[in-house]
Amino acid sequence: MTILPKILIALVLVGLAFLFTHRALPWLTVRIGRALGFRMEMNPLTQRRVQKFRTISRGYWSFVFITTGFVLSLFLEITVNRLPLYISYENDEGQVTRQFPAFADWADTLVPFVSVTSVARADRYGLRGDAEVPYRVYARWVHDPENLEADAAKIEAAIVEDENRFRDKMAEVSEQRGTTYDRQLPLPEFKVEEQQNRQDYAAFLRSLRPKFEAGRATVVMPLYPFNAAEQILDEYEGSPPHPGFRKGYPLLGTDFEGKDSLAQILYGFRLSFAFAIVVSLIGYTIGICVGAIMGYF
């Protein structure tokens, strides 16, 4: 997905969050309160205070922005996550495996007393092994199967480079010992096995291409496919921190541990704001209780 559709989707999500926070939620609160027998009407003094607050543009719009952002942050597992919204694969027997990892992660994080698995195992989605599917790489393969051939070619090129480095190192060691290294000598057994494993994996990637081109795999990634806890050292060249606003890299780059900066900011905003709300509620509850007791006596 290119940058323009992502911006449009982000604007739509912000608009929906605003409507829910400042239109639907107040309306629903009033209706529930009246159903419970409360008047749910502001007295004249409160109305004047609210009207005065609305005239303070910076304060009012800051309130709108922060509250809308907090409500939107409650769904970060669905919008900012390395886990896909939906992933499916049809095996050779025609059986289809489906999962909704991001939604499962959201339920597991925010819904109390709910534990839902969000891990998609590789062997269930056409890959080898029982490790977790590399979701971003898998999505790249599904959306453009030609990437499988490109990645297989990279593996084969890496095999040649690795052999050249090994023989150069052996030649250097032999020179230090005063001997000559024959570059035509067979590689050690462990190197041969390592190269064979890489070649097997390259051949495996090529075998996936017709399956993906036939539409047997589907994956839908979130709007921003990174999360705050994931280290993404293997996908980018160089050591962290990686730069931001650079093609092929996360939007704001990574920190010194290789974790996405933008995802950490967003998840950190939710945690900080939730903590502030809880502290305020506790303070108001204690104050109201103490004040009521003092008033009674």
N, C-alpha and C positions, 0 to 999 in steps of 0.2 A: 504494500500500500504506500503510495507516494505521500508527500508531506501535506499537500492541499486537502485531500480527503480527510486526513487525520485532524487537521485544524478545524474543518467543518464539523466533524463528529464531536470534537472537544467543545466547540461552541454550542452545539445542540445539547450536550450533556450538562453544560453549565446552565443553559436556559431551563432545562427540565428541573435541575436542582433548585434554581431560584423559584420557579413556580411551585414546587413542592414545599419549599421552606417558608415562603412568604405569602402564599396563596392557599394551597391545599391544607397545610398543617394548621394554620390559625383557624380556618373554617371548620376543620375536623375537631379541633379542640373545643371550639364553642359549641358545636352540636353535641359532643359527648358530655360536656358540662351541663348543658340544658337537659339532656336526657337523664342525668343523675340528680336533677332538681335544683341546680345552681342558676342564678340569674345571668351570669356571664356577660355583664355589662359594665363598662368602665364608668366610674363616677366623674363628675365634671373636672375635678382637680387632676385626675389621671389623664383625661382627654387633653387638657391644656398642656400637660407635661409631654405627652406624646407628640402633639402638634409642634411644640417648641423644639423638641429633639429633631423632628423632620426638617426644620428650617436650618439646622446646623449641617450643611452639606457634607463636610468631610467626616464628621462623626457618624451621620446616618448611613452614608454609602460605605464607610468602613465596616459598620455593623452588618450591612447587607452582604458585603463581600466575604467577611469572615464567617458568618453563619452559613452562607451558601457553600463556601469552600469546605466547611466542616461536614455538612450533610453529604457533600460529594465525596469527601474522604472516607465516609463509612462504606463506600463501595470500591475502595482501591484494589481489592483482590480481583475485581472484575475488569478494571480499567488499566491498572498498572501492576503487571504480574508477569513472571516468566512462564507461568502455566497457561495453557491454551483454554479458551472458552469451550471449545469442542474439538474432539479428535476421534477419528474413526478409521478402521481399516478392514478390508475384506480379504480373508485369507484364501488359500488355494482351494479349500473345500466349500467356499461360498459363505462362510460364517462371518458375520460382521461384529466387530468389537467397537463399542462406543463408550466414551467417558466425557465428563464435564469437569475437568480438574480445577479450573479457576472458581467455578461456583461452589465446588466442594471445599476449596480452601477458604472461601468467604464464609460459608456456613460454619466451618470448623473454628474460624477465628472469632466471629462476632456473635454467633448464636450460642447461648449457654447450654451446657450439658449435651452438646452434639459433637460427635466424633465421626468424621467422614474422610475416607481415604481419597487423596488427590493425586496419587502417583500412577502414572501410566507406564507399565513395564514394556521394555523394548521388544521382547519376543512376542508380544501380543499385537504389535503394530508393524510387523514385517522386518524388524531389525534382529540383530543377534544378541544373545545374552539376556539376563533378567534385570539389568540396570534400568534406570529411568531414561525415558526417551529424551534425547537432546532437542528440546522443543523448537527453538529458533532455527537450528540447522534443519530439522525435519520439515518445518514449515517452508523453508527455502527450497528444499527438494520437491515438496509437493506442489508448490506454486510454479516452479520452473524445473522440470526433471532434467534439463540440460546441465544443471548444476551438479548432478551426480557424476556425469562424465568429467566435468571440470575438476571436481574434488578427487576423483580417481586418478586423473592425470597429475594432480599435485602430489598425491601419495607416491606415484611412480617416480616423479622427479625428485622427491625427498629421499627415496631409496638410493638413487644415483649419487646425490649430494652426500648422503651419509657414508656411502662406501668410499667416495673420494676423500672425505675428511679422515676416515679410519686409516686409509692407506697412506695419506700424508703424515698422520701421526706416527704410524709404524716406520715410515721412512725417516722421520726426524729422530725417533728413538734409536734406530739402527745407526744413523750417522753419529749420534752421540757416543755409541758403543764402538765406533770405528769399523762397522760392517756395512754391507750394502743390502737394501731391501728390494726384493723382486716383486714388483707390482702385479705380476701375473700369477702369483701364488694364490691358491684357493683361500677363501675367507674362512675364519674359524667357524666351528659348528654353531656357536651361539649367534654369530652374525648371519649365517645362512638361515637359521630358524627365524630370526627377527625379520629378515627380508621376505621370507616366504609368508609370514603372517601378514605383513603389509600388502604383499601382492594379492593374497587371498581376500583381504578386505577391499582392495581396489576392484577386484573381480566381482565381489559381492555387491558393491555399489552399482556397478554396471548392470548387474542382474535385476536391480530394483527399478531401473529406469522404465522398462515396458510396463511394469505394474503401476507405477505412479502415472505414467502417460495414459493408462487405461482408466484412470480415475478411481482406483481402488482405495486410495488414501485421501482423507480430508482433514484439514486442521484450520481452525479459526483462532488467531492470536488476539490478545487484548490490544487496546489502542497503543499502549506503550509496553512492549514485551520484556520488561526488566522488573526485578523487585529489589528491596533494600538489602537483603541478607545474602544475595548471590554474588559470588566472586566470578568475574568473567575474564580471567586471565588467559584462557586458552583460545579465545576467539579474536584477539587483537594482537598486533605486533608491538614489540617493545614492552617495557616494564611500566607498571602504574606509577603515578597517576596518568591516565590517558587524557588527551585534550578534549575539550568540548567544542561544539559547533564545527565538527569536522565530518566529512562524508564517510559513512561506514562505521562511525563510532556513536556511542550513546550521546544524547543531546547535550548534556552538561559534562560529559566525560566521566571519569571514575576517580575515586579517592586513592590513597596510598595502598590500600588493601585490594584494589581492583573491584570495588563495589560501586554500583551506579549512583552518581551524585543526586540526580533529580529524584529518583525513587526514594532515596534516604530523606530528602527534604520533605517530600509529600507524606511519607509514613511518619516521619518525625513530627510534622505539623499535626497530624491526627492524634498522636500520642500526647503531645504537649497540650493541645486544646482539651482533650478528654480529661487529662489530669487537672487542668485549671477548672473545668466544670465541676468535677467531683469535689475538689477542695472548696469551691464556692458553695456548693450545696451543703456540704458538711458544716461549713461555717455558718450559713444561714439557719440550718436546722438547730444547731447548738444555740445560736443567738435567740431564735424564736422561743425555744424551750425555756432558756434562762429568763428571758424577758417576760414570758407568760407566768412563770413561777413567781418572779418578783412582783408582777402586777397583782397576782392572786393574794399574796401575803401583804 
